[in-house]
Amino acid sequence: MKTKTLIELVTLSSSLYVLSRDTHLLDKFNDWSEKRKEGLNKIASDSATDEEGNELELMDKILNKADQVKEELESKIEELVSKVYKKINIAHLDEIKALNEKFEQADAAIALLEARVNKLETKS
């Protein structure tokens, strides 16, 4: 009898936990939907006109806002990419070519020095 009661209590508590978690999730969804609804209402209530002075329809306002968001996103992505390139020090093709030229010059200088050392060794 005690085991049955204990199992029922555990089952009840787990069910209550799942229900409370679900209600918490639903509350978050409600908060998010309220915020999005306020944003859409703001877009709809703002007056925007086209080149001819006619007020834009809701869909046109949404499309304009989407274009603005797209431009902002592209600029932020561009900034982040440039920061990443600077942080990981990715070399450009011009820099690689310049380094290869310096490497070839250094090889030539080393070859000359080796020739001089060999010449001095043969004299002694």
Buried (B, 14 or more C-beta within 10 A) or exposed (E): EEEEEEEEEEEEEEEEEEEEEEEEEEEEEEEEEEEEEEEBEEBEEEEEEEEEEEEBEEEEBBEBBEEEEEEEEEEEEEEEEEEEEEEEEEEEEEEEEEEEEEEEEEEEEEEEEEEEEEEEEEEE
